Every structure is written in structure tokens, then in C-alpha cells.
Amino acid sequence: MKFYSDITSLIGNTPLVQINTLTKQHGIKAKVFAKMESLNPGYSVKDRIGTSMIEYAEKEGTLKPDGTIIEATSGNTGIGLAITAAAKGYKCIFVLTDKVSMEKNRYLKALGADVVVCPAAAKAGTPDHYVETAKRIHRETPNSFYPDQYSHPANPLAHYRTTGPELWNDTDGKITHFVSGIGTGGTISGTGRYLKEKNPNIQIIGADPYGSIFKTYKETGSVPEATPYLVEGIGQSCPTENANMKVIDQIINVTDRDSFELARQLGRVEGIFCGGSTGTNFFAALEVAKDLDEDGLVVFIVCDTGEHYLTKFHSDEWMKEKLLLEPQRITAGLIAETKNNNSPQDLIFAEPNETVREALAKMNEYSVTQIPVLDDGKSVGALKESLVLTKLLEDKSLLDANVSEVMVESFPVLDVDASFEEIKQKLHERPAVLIEEFNRIKSIITRSDVLDIQR
Ligand SMILES: Cc1ncc(COP(=O)(O)O)c(C=O)c1O
């Protein structure tokens, strides 16, 4: 029989996958590999520390039978802890910020944990901050264990004992650069320490979101004011005990836009479906690899799966709302789906052989001043309220005439894949464009629908 004694036996020994097309596109000669931590049973690099912190605490006696594990987490450490806790029969309470995706929140609950959410805007050290909240719940909960991934020695130790040796062995000792984000600092510090012991020339590179303090802290020793960013799980507003700056050679700042764009490209072009912090790491890996020759071997961490972010940066609608979507992806179809003004979501239209009276009543009901005239899904004309009313002043009997008698030329028709530029061009000439999908009119875009995109 071939089987694993429990789910935690599947943690670690993740494979390296070579990046091919995207490195070629950037003219990179060095080899670049993704370390697929998203293939752990909880789909992130944090499964490793979930097990190691729990086992450490069991040995130490800080976690006892029937104990409750309480932790402040951006989600993935919670998932890692919850998996091991479920397998070993412990309860869990996790404290998240409201920046953490709903997918991770529900995932934790699905693993049997209780979840408390705190405002991401709360300042470090204040009672509403998620770390302070976790500490308070720990104080108030009997027989509880608070791992504190930010300072727990079993966090970097897990990477020193497993991630580091895996990278050294799987590259036959040829790795020249290791790139990782810094959240608690456990991954980069533990893996980096192991690799430096093997070969001090291996460069350890931190990938840090703009807004986080680590780059300035590493370079100057001072802690700047942190500013908000959207990538989850990495960066900090204050240094952490587990982020060992001595092991890190260089820190590269990355924007949200570049992180999300590269994470999305990894999915589209390489088939590697990943979270935003992986995009941060990959951006830094490409920066480093650009200056290397064929002997360069860069490994970056794929921190977690893209499934945690399907309602966030893996959604075009969310990216558009945050003004982060690449211009070429702002298509007519996307604008139509996500228009957020007061216009009705369903297309309001008239038919050529309904009466003008009926059509006007419809326009009145939905407070629209112009509607397309459609015949079996095709656009055959348009009705403009002001023009119809002018004609009615001359001849009131037109109220009972067919729409086809008073309609004007159809609005221009564009395909759902038409670009933002094409839409704008048409909207210079006419107040609205119609959007067609598989030969049927699906939606209308007016000038006001595109205004919020141009902010
Ligand atoms: C998505 C994601 N990426 C990266 C990291 C960073 O790892 P570390 O805490 O080991 O620095 C985390 C940590 O929470 C994370 O959740």
C-alpha cells in the first residue's frame, strides 16, 4: 500500500519549475526557476511553519492537549496552522485584517478555525491592531498557545531545515540568487542562512512592496513611515525579529501594478497560477536576472495559489476598480459588465413596430433619454427623446405611430473585444455605442460610463 500517514506529510519537497517564455521575452540569459510552494497541501509556503511551530511548541510544552492556537496572520500562516491543528486535534482562532481576501477568510473557517477581522488601518501597537488583538485573545483564553510567527524561532528554522536544503539539492548547488518576499522574514532568513552557509556567494534578494519599510530599514537602519499597498502577505510597517537583515544582500522595491501584472502573466504565459506576492518576487527575480549570463541561476518563491485572490487581482473588474488594469485589457465587454453609474444593467431598447407611446413610457420609467431600436438582436435605429418630443409638438398623432417612423440612425456597433481607444473614438462622434457579442447586441456604453476609467 502507498499512502501518507496524515495530510502534514505532504508539506514541503516542492518542485522547481523553469520559467521559459517570460524570461525569453525579457532577453534573459540566466536560468530562472519558480519554487512551487503553492503545491503544498494548504497551497502556500506557510504550511511549513504551521507544522514546525506546532511541533516545537508540543516539545517545549507551550501547546498542550485540547489547546487553542491563536495567531495574527495575513491568512496563509493560519491555513498552515489550521491544517496541522486539524490533523492533531487542536482548536484555532485567527486574527486577520480586513485587507485579507474573503477566499482566505472562508478557507480558514472551512478548516474549522474561528476568524476575527480587524481594521488594516489600525496603527501597530494600538488595541485594534490585529497583532494586539491576537495577543489579547491569547491572554483571555485558557490553555492557549500564541505562536507569534514574527518572532518564533521555528519559523526561520523550518526554512533552514527544509526549504534551503531542497533548493541546494535540487539545483545541484548551482543556485546563484534566491529571491523571496519578506513578511515575517522567516522564509528569506531561514533559507538564506542555509544557502549562505553552503556558499557565501549566493545572493539573497528581498522583494518588498513600495510602502513597506524593509528596503529603507536595510539600507539606512532607520524605519520610515509605511504607506498602504495592495499586495498581501509581505512588507511591514515595523521590523520583525525573524527578518534577519544580515542574511539579505539586497532589497528591491516593487509597485502593486508590477506585482499584479507579473503574477497575472505567470498564469497566462507560464501556467503558474499564483498570488500577488509571487508577482513581487518574480519582478525582483527578473531585475536581478537581467544582469546575469548563462551561469546565473535564480530561484524565486511562488508563495501561494492564485485561488486565494480570484475576487481580487485575478479579477479584471477589481483591477479596473483599482485603476490597475493594463490598458489593453479594458475592452468594451469589461466596461459594459462593470459600469457603475446609475444606468440600468439590463439593456433598455425599443422594437421598430412598437408604438412611440410605449417606447417613451419605457424611457421615462428607466430615466434614459436615448435608447437603441433592436430587431431580433440587431440594431436598426435609435430613439432620442428630445427629437421625438420635437416631432410630437408638430404632430401629436405620432404617439400612436410605430417607432420605425421616428427613429434616427443606429448608434455605432462595436464588438465586446473592442479597445478602450476605439470606444473613445466612437464616443467623440455619437453619445453612445452598442456592444455586440456573437452577432447580438448585448449592452450600451455611454460617455458617462467611460468617465470613471479616465480618472
Ligand atoms: C502570500 C504571502 N507571501 C509571502 C509571505 C512571506 O513569507 P515570510 O513571512 O516567511 O516572510 C507571506 C507571509 O505571510 C504570505 O502570506
The ligand as a MOL file (V3000), in Angstrom:
LIG
                    3D

  0  0  0     0  0            999 V3000
M  V30 BEGIN CTAB
M  V30 COUNTS 16 16 0 0 0
M  V30 BEGIN ATOM
M  V30 1 C 1.1320 35.4430 0.4080 0
M  V30 2 C 2.3820 35.5110 1.2030 0
M  V30 3 N 3.5310 35.6820 0.5810 0
M  V30 4 C 4.6770 35.7890 1.2700 0
M  V30 5 C 4.7430 35.7420 2.6360 0
M  V30 6 C 6.0500 35.9970 3.3450 0
M  V30 7 O 6.6700 34.9820 3.9850 0
M  V30 8 P 7.5060 35.2190 5.3100 0
M  V30 9 O 6.5510 35.5190 6.4110 0
M  V30 10 O 8.2170 33.9210 5.5220 0
M  V30 11 O 8.4670 36.3480 5.1430 0
M  V30 12 C 3.5520 35.5680 3.3190 0
M  V30 13 C 3.5460 35.5720 4.7680 0
M  V30 14 O 2.5410 35.7250 5.4330 0
M  V30 15 C 2.3390 35.4440 2.5970 0
M  V30 16 O 1.1560 35.2860 3.2120 0
M  V30 END ATOM
M  V30 BEGIN BOND
M  V30 1 1 1 2
M  V30 2 1 2 3
M  V30 3 2 2 15
M  V30 4 2 3 4
M  V30 5 1 4 5
M  V30 6 1 5 6
M  V30 7 2 5 12
M  V30 8 1 6 7
M  V30 9 1 7 8
M  V30 10 2 8 9
M  V30 11 1 8 10
M  V30 12 1 8 11
M  V30 13 1 12 13
M  V30 14 1 12 15
M  V30 15 2 13 14
M  V30 16 1 15 16
M  V30 END BOND
M  V30 END CTAB
M  END
